[in-house]
Amino acid sequence: MRKMLLLIIIVVAALQYFQAEDRRGVSVQKDSPPEATAPAQYQQISSPKPVPRFSCDGRQYCSQMTSRAEAEFFVRHCPNVKMDGDRDGIPCENDTRF
């Protein structure tokens, strides 16, 4: 009988404790994703976009590129490329491959 009474007291105390936390604004939800409970200052930080792993290796022409992303990297980062004739920052505009 004493064990049952002690168990009931513990359960009631635990329920009161968690209800008091809910009233103070502390989240007790177990199923919510971490983004929903994180402070606003951390929700707005986003991880940087992955940068393609290209390197300046001497290629200069659109015919030597395998993708538009690669051509854009070369135009932005490599010297002496000949892929942007009108110098608008968009390489290989007439290349139908991409």
Secondary structure, DSSP 4 states (H G I P E B T S, - for coil): -HHHHHHHHHHHHHHHHHHHHHHTT----SSS-HHHHS-HHHHT--PPPPPP-----S--SGGG-SSHHHHHHHHHH-TT--S-TT-SS---TT-TT-
